[in-house]
């Protein structure tokens, strides 16, 4: 295929429109990404200056590090506790908010309000709620004769506490996306199902979930990436503790880079996190998207 003068002019116009976005991507994404790959093969000083070539030693140290393996476990548990439960809760609430009732918009606004709250503010709110002495959660449990746990001190409970906070922070986005998907389902589909005798749970599993599956798949990908990159709530609630129970890969990168000043080692961790996110996203598109029902 030969390029004509008209084709070249169209290409130039298109690139001119894309130039601002491409510039931003190059400066803030591609150059830092390339720099991270580069630093992962070098030792650095505390100031960040490159000193000696280290080859793949940083990656070998990662594989043999018990802290890194526990970080992988913490990251996996964090994603497992947060993503499925957050999407499921968002779907249930979106179905309830999709009812045609007077004043329902007030409840929709209330349920989706967490989207306007920053992770820092939300984490501080939950830090007070998790307080073992003054927190509201343990007070409510005590009304039922249950002694509340030390949410942020017990290793097995701390990761759950961080997950609860993250679910609350992402709930507003999940509800908005799923509610928009529900409102896009034609009412005629439900009417035809009722004529065929479908009711309740059967209608929900056979019609609602398949029809809203594009929104569910979108949230699965987006929430997974967001959870793997979560930092603020971990830093404010537990600082990676207790006993590294909440020291996820992102928090390990922060500690190694900005407290231990091992920028080469932290860059290697960043590369591993990048590969992990990429692989999980490809798996989701390869296997999960098959079950998505596009209208």
C-alpha positions in Angstrom: 0.0 0.0 0.0 1.4 3.4 -1.1 0.9 6.5 1.0 -0.6 9.4 -0.9 -0.2 13.0 0.0 -3.7 13.0 1.4 -2.9 10.1 3.7 0.2 11.8 5.0 -1.8 15.0 5.6 -4.4 13.1 7.5 -1.7 11.3 9.6 -0.1 14.6 10.4 -3.4 16.2 11.5 -4.1 13.1 13.7 -0.7 13.2 15.3 -1.1 17.0 15.9 -4.3 16.3 17.9 -2.7 13.5 19.8 0.5 15.4 20.5 -0.5 16.8 23.9 -1.7 13.5 25.2 1.3 11.7 23.8 3.6 14.3 25.4 2.0 13.7 28.8 2.2 9.9 28.5 5.9 10.1 27.4 6.9 12.4 30.3 4.9 10.9 33.1 4.5 7.2 32.1 7.0 5.9 29.5 10.1 7.8 30.7 9.6 6.9 34.4 8.8 3.3 33.4 12.0 3.0 31.4 14.0 4.6 34.2 12.5 2.1 36.6 13.6 -0.8 34.4 17.1 0.8 34.1 17.6 1.3 37.9 16.5 -2.2 38.7 19.8 -3.5 37.3 22.0 -1.0 39.3 23.0 -0.2 42.8 22.4 3.4 43.9 23.5 5.8 46.6 21.1 7.2 49.1 20.8 10.3 46.9 19.6 8.1 44.0 22.8 8.3 41.9 23.7 5.2 40.0 26.9 3.5 41.2 27.6 0.0 40.0 25.9 -2.5 37.6 24.2 -5.2 39.5 22.7 -7.4 36.8 19.8 -9.5 38.0 21.0 -9.7 41.6 18.1 -7.5 42.8 15.6 -9.9 41.3 17.4 -12.9 42.8 17.4 -11.2 46.2 13.6 -10.7 45.8 12.9 -14.3 45.0 14.9 -15.5 48.0 13.5 -12.8 50.4 11.0 -14.0 53.0 9.8 -10.4 53.3 9.0 -10.4 49.6 7.1 -13.7 49.8 5.1 -12.5 52.7 4.4 -9.3 50.8 3.0 -11.4 47.9 0.7 -13.2 50.3 -0.4 -10.0 51.9 -1.1 -8.5 48.5 -3.1 -11.6 47.4 -5.2 -11.7 50.6 -5.8 -7.9 50.3 -7.1 -8.3 46.7 -9.1 -11.4 47.6 -10.9 -9.8 50.5 -11.5 -6.5 48.7 -12.3 -7.0 45.1 -15.0 -9.7 45.1 -16.8 -8.5 48.2 -16.6 -4.9 47.0 -18.2 -5.7 43.7 -20.8 -8.0 45.2 -21.9 -5.4 47.8 -22.0 -2.7 45.1 -24.2 -4.9 43.0 -26.7 -5.6 45.8 -26.9 -1.9 46.7 -27.2 -0.9 43.0 -30.1 -3.3 42.6 -31.8 -1.8 45.6 -31.2 1.7 44.4 -32.5 0.9 41.0 -36.1 0.6 42.4 -38.6 3.2 41.2 -39.5 4.8 44.6 -40.2 8.3 45.7 -37.1 10.0 47.0 -34.8 7.2 45.8 -32.3 9.8 44.4 -31.6 10.9 48.0 -30.5 7.4 48.9 -28.5 7.1 45.6 -26.6 10.2 46.5 -25.9 9.0 50.0 -24.7 5.5 48.9 -22.4 7.0 46.2 -21.0 9.8 48.4 -17.8 7.9 49.2 -16.6 8.7 45.7 -16.1 12.3 46.9 -14.0 11.3 49.9 -10.3 11.0 49.6 -8.5 7.9 50.7 -6.7 9.9 53.4 -9.9 11.3 54.9 -11.6 7.9 54.6 -8.7 6.1 56.3 -8.7 8.6 59.2 -12.5 8.0 59.7 -12.0 4.3 59.8 -8.9 4.7 62.1 -11.3 6.1 64.7 -13.9 3.4 64.1 -11.3 0.7 64.6 -10.1 2.1 67.9 -10.4 -0.8 70.4 -11.4 1.5 73.3 -13.3 4.4 71.7 -14.3 3.0 68.3 -17.9 2.6 67.3 -17.4 -0.9 65.8 -16.4 -2.5 69.1 -19.1 -0.6 71.0 -21.8 -2.0 68.7 -20.3 -5.5 69.1 -20.3 -5.1 72.9 -24.1 -4.4 72.8 -24.5 -8.0 71.5 -22.1 -9.4 74.1 -19.3 -9.8 71.7 -15.8 -8.6 72.5 -14.4 -6.7 69.6 -11.0 -7.5 68.3 -8.0 -5.2 68.2 -8.5 -4.4 64.6 -5.2 -2.9 63.7 -2.9 -4.8 66.1 -3.8 -8.5 65.5 -2.0 -9.7 62.3 -4.9 -11.8 61.1 -7.4 -9.0 61.6 -5.3 -6.1 60.3 -5.5 -7.1 56.7 -9.3 -7.5 57.0 -9.5 -4.0 58.6 -7.6 -2.5 55.7 -9.8 -4.4 53.2 -13.0 -3.1 54.9 -11.7 0.5 54.6 -10.9 -0.1 50.9 -14.3 -1.6 50.2 -15.9 1.4 51.7 -13.7 3.8 49.7 -14.5 2.1 46.3 -18.2 1.5 47.1 -19.3 4.7 45.5 -17.6 4.1 42.2 -18.9 0.5 42.1 -22.5 1.6 42.8 -22.4 4.3 40.1 -21.0 2.0 37.4 -23.4 -0.9 38.2 -26.4 1.4 38.6 -25.7 2.8 35.1 -25.5 -0.7 33.8 -28.8 -1.7 35.4 -30.6 1.3 34.1 -29.4 0.3 30.6 -31.3 -3.0 30.7 -34.6 -2.7 28.7 -37.7 -3.1 30.8 -39.1 -5.3 28.0 -36.6 -8.0 28.9 -38.0 -8.3 32.5 -41.6 -8.2 31.2 -41.0 -11.1 28.9 -39.3 -13.0 31.7 -42.3 -12.4 34.0 -44.6 -13.7 31.3 -42.5 -16.9 31.1 -42.8 -17.3 34.9 -39.4 -16.1 36.0 -39.4 -14.5 39.5 -37.0 -13.3 42.2 -33.6 -15.0 42.3 -34.0 -16.7 39.0 -34.6 -13.4 37.2 -31.6 -11.9 39.0 -29.2 -14.7 38.1 -30.5 -15.3 34.5 -31.2 -11.8 33.4 -29.7 -9.1 35.7 -26.2 -10.5 36.1 -25.7 -11.5 32.4 -27.0 -8.1 31.2 -24.8 -6.1 33.7 -21.8 -8.4 33.1 -19.9 -5.7 31.0 -20.0 -3.4 34.1 -19.0 -6.3 36.4 -16.0 -7.1 34.2 -15.0 -3.5 34.0 -15.0 -3.2 37.8 -13.1 -6.5 38.2 -10.2 -5.1 36.1 -10.2 -1.6 37.5 -10.7 -2.6 41.1 -8.0 -5.2 40.9 -5.5 -2.7 39.5 -6.5 -0.1 42.1 -6.1 -2.6 45.0 -2.7 -3.7 43.9 -1.6 -0.1 43.9 -3.3 0.9 47.2 -1.0 2.8 49.5 -2.7 5.6 51.5 -5.0 3.4 53.7 -2.2 1.0 54.5 0.1 3.9 55.5 -2.4 5.6 57.7 -3.9 2.5 59.3 -1.1 0.0 59.9 2.1 1.2 58.2 2.6 -2.3 56.9 2.3 -3.9 60.3 1.7 -5.7 62.5 4.5 -8.1 61.8 4.4 -7.2 58.1 0.9 -8.6 57.9 -0.2 -5.6 55.7 3.1 -5.0 54.0 1.9 -5.3 50.4 4.2 -4.9 47.4 3.4 -1.2 47.0 4.2 -0.5 50.6 7.4 -2.5 50.4 8.4 -0.3 47.5 7.8 2.8 49.6 9.8 1.4 52.5 12.8 0.3 50.4 12.9 3.4 48.3 12.1 6.2 50.7 13.2 4.8 54.1 16.0 2.4 53.3 17.1 4.4 50.2 17.6 1.2 48.1 16.3 2.6 44.9 17.7 -0.2 42.7 16.0 -2.9 44.8 12.8 -0.9 45.0 12.8 -0.5 41.2 13.1 -4.3 40.9 10.0 -4.6 43.1 8.2 -2.1 40.9 9.0 -4.1 37.8 7.7 -7.2 39.5 4.5 -5.4 40.5 4.1 -4.1 36.9 4.5 -7.6 35.5 2.0 -8.9 38.1 -0.6 -6.3 37.2 0.0 -6.9 33.5 -0.4 -10.7 33.8 -3.5 -10.5 35.9 -5.1 -8.1 33.5 -4.3 -10.4 30.5 -5.7 -13.4 32.4 -8.9 -11.5 33.1 -9.3 -10.5 29.4 -8.3 -14.0 28.2 -10.6 -16.1 30.4 -13.2 -13.9 32.3 -14.2 -11.8 29.3 -15.6 -15.0 27.7 -18.5 -14.9 30.2 -19.3 -11.3 29.5 -22.6 -10.8 27.6 -22.4 -7.8 25.3 -25.7 -6.6 24.0 
